[in-house]
Amino acid sequence: MKTVDFNDKRVKRVIAIGALVLVVAMIATMILPYLV
Protein backbone atom coordinates (compact mmCIF):
# COMPACT_ATOMS: atom_id res chain seq x y z
CA MET A 1 0.00 0.00 0.00
CA LYS A 2 1.42 3.35 -1.07
CA THR A 3 1.31 6.20 1.43
CA VAL A 4 -0.09 9.54 0.30
CA ASP A 5 2.53 12.28 0.08
CA PHE A 6 0.83 15.50 1.18
CA ASN A 7 3.84 17.54 0.01
CA ASP A 8 3.12 16.47 -3.56
CA LYS A 9 1.80 19.40 -5.61
CA ARG A 10 -0.78 17.23 -7.38
CA VAL A 11 -2.18 15.99 -4.04
CA LYS A 12 -2.38 19.56 -2.72
CA ARG A 13 -4.22 20.65 -5.87
CA VAL A 14 -6.74 17.79 -5.56
CA ILE A 15 -7.37 18.65 -1.89
CA ALA A 16 -7.73 22.36 -2.73
CA ILE A 17 -10.21 21.64 -5.53
CA GLY A 18 -12.15 19.25 -3.29
CA ALA A 19 -12.37 21.82 -0.50
CA LEU A 20 -13.41 24.52 -2.98
CA VAL A 21 -16.17 22.32 -4.42
CA LEU A 22 -17.43 21.54 -0.90
CA VAL A 23 -17.58 25.22 0.07
CA VAL A 24 -19.32 26.19 -3.19
CA ALA A 25 -21.84 23.37 -2.73
CA MET A 26 -22.59 24.49 0.85
CA ILE A 27 -23.05 28.12 -0.21
CA ALA A 28 -25.21 27.05 -3.17
CA THR A 29 -27.54 24.99 -0.95
CA MET A 30 -27.87 28.02 1.36
CA ILE A 31 -28.54 30.57 -1.41
CA LEU A 32 -30.62 28.55 -3.93
CA PRO A 33 -33.84 28.42 -1.81
CA TYR A 34 -33.90 32.23 -1.75
CA LEU A 35 -33.44 32.51 -5.52
CA VAL A 36 -36.17 30.03 -6.45
Steps between C-alpha positions, in 0.01 A plus 500: 500500500642835393489785750360834387762774478330822610801704383428393143368793295242283323360376834480857632316609185248214531437586867464871416252428220306261724478757779396770252224280356374422852485868597326597174248218546425612858454863394284393204267294722467803731433755223292298248178487712494881506546528123227252407 
